Structures are given as structure tokens and as C-alpha cells.
């Protein structure tokens, strides 16, 4: 019999990402976003190229550090990759 773990809610609070351009100017890849995703809820992120979808997903997977705000799984802040989440790119 397969074992499953209970899912936990995902809380995103003012999560933002700013890169520095080659000229040194700030490049806002993701403006601050707030989002609550309930445990077990299925969510789709849709938008045009360059709007920050991959940046958001990279930070939620723990592969990128936000410039501001935070994301938490349950009560635990996402600070790096962990076994409770993953990311699959559309080319695979």
C-alpha cells in the first residue's frame, strides 16, 4: 500500500525578485505578490513570456532567493530545495 503525506498550505507574502542589469539598473522580474494556496489545491500559473512565472516557480522550489517577501510551506519558510516540492520544466 502506498503511503502519502498530508499536504500543507503554501503562503506567499510580498514575494519579489529584482535582478541587476548589465548597466547596474534594477530589473524587476517579479513585483511583490501575495497568494494563499490551500492544502491539496491545484493552481496553474499562466501569463506571457517574461512576466515572472519561472522566477516565481524557481523561488517556490527553493532554487532562487527572493529580493523581498517570503514563501512558506505550512509554517516553514522556503530557504532552499526540499523533498516536499519540486519543479519540472515543460521541455521534459
C-alpha angles and dihedrals in degrees: 000000000000119000122221132191122226112256121238130213121262117224121193115188122184090325110180140165127203122180127192115243123223088263091052094252117135115258112201105213095170125020115214110291131190120199137157118202115189122227109277094011118138115222132183122203111211130175146117124292112285098021095117104263095129091040090055093046092047091055092046090052088051096246096115133042117230121235089218143000127024145255123212135190102211104321095330119101115228107243101153144342117316138175093253095072141026145174130230119192118225092244091070 
